[in-house]
């Protein structure tokens, strides 16, 4: 799926998840592991297209958080092993 994204979107995601991965690598100091980062970022990344009830929104947010956590933890494999070179 990543390879099907427009180049501008892919570049943006590489940089975003590069930063999040870098923060996660220092979680022993900053307490921001991939799970905590995902909980903070997920509600701003994807959301349901129409307003729904609180329970549906909560379930959706949990699913997006799991996806974001996975992307942070596997950013090197997903976006290229040279993700640290972006900095």
C-alpha positions in Angstrom: 0.0 0.0 0.0 2.8 2.4 0.8 4.2 2.1 -2.7 0.8 3.1 -4.1 0.8 6.4 -2.3 1.6 9.6 -4.2 5.3 10.6 -3.8 4.5 13.7 -1.7 2.4 11.6 0.8 5.1 9.0 1.0 7.8 11.6 1.8 5.6 13.1 4.4 4.9 9.8 6.1 8.6 8.8 5.9 9.5 12.0 7.8 6.7 11.8 10.3 7.4 8.1 11.2 11.1 8.8 11.1 10.6 11.4 13.8 8.3 9.2 15.8 10.7 6.2 15.5 13.5 8.4 16.7 11.5 9.5 19.7 10.5 5.9 20.4 14.2 4.9 20.3 14.8 7.2 23.3 11.8 6.0 25.3 14.0 5.0 28.3 14.5 8.7 28.8 11.3 10.3 27.5 8.8 7.5 28.4 7.3 7.8 24.9 7.3 4.3 23.6 5.5 3.4 20.4 2.2 2.7 22.2 2.2 6.1 24.0 3.1 7.9 20.8 0.4 6.1 18.9 -2.2 7.1 21.5 -1.2 10.8 21.1 -0.9 10.8 17.3 -3.7 8.4 16.2 -6.7 10.7 16.8 -5.1 13.3 14.5 -4.2 10.9 11.6 -7.4 9.0 10.7 -11.0 9.4 11.8 -14.4 8.2 10.7 -15.9 10.2 7.8 -19.2 11.0 9.6 -20.0 11.7 13.3 -20.8 8.5 15.2 -21.4 7.6 18.7 -18.7 7.6 21.4 -18.4 3.8 21.4 -17.8 3.6 17.6 -15.3 6.5 17.8 -13.5 4.8 20.7 -13.2 1.5 18.7 -12.0 3.4 15.6 -9.4 5.3 17.6 -8.1 2.0 19.1 -7.7 0.5 15.6 -5.9 3.5 14.3 -3.6 3.6 17.4 -2.7 0.0 16.7 -1.9 0.8 13.1 0.2 3.8 14.1 2.1 1.8 16.7 2.8 -0.9 14.1 4.1 1.8 11.7 6.4 3.3 14.3 7.8 0.0 15.4 8.4 -1.2 11.8 9.1 2.2 10.1 12.6 1.0 8.9 11.1 -2.0 7.0 8.0 -0.1 5.8 9.6 3.2 4.7 13.1 2.1 4.0 16.0 1.1 6.2 17.7 4.5 5.8 15.0 6.3 7.7 17.6 7.6 10.2 19.3 9.4 7.3 16.4 11.8 7.0 17.9 13.7 10.0 
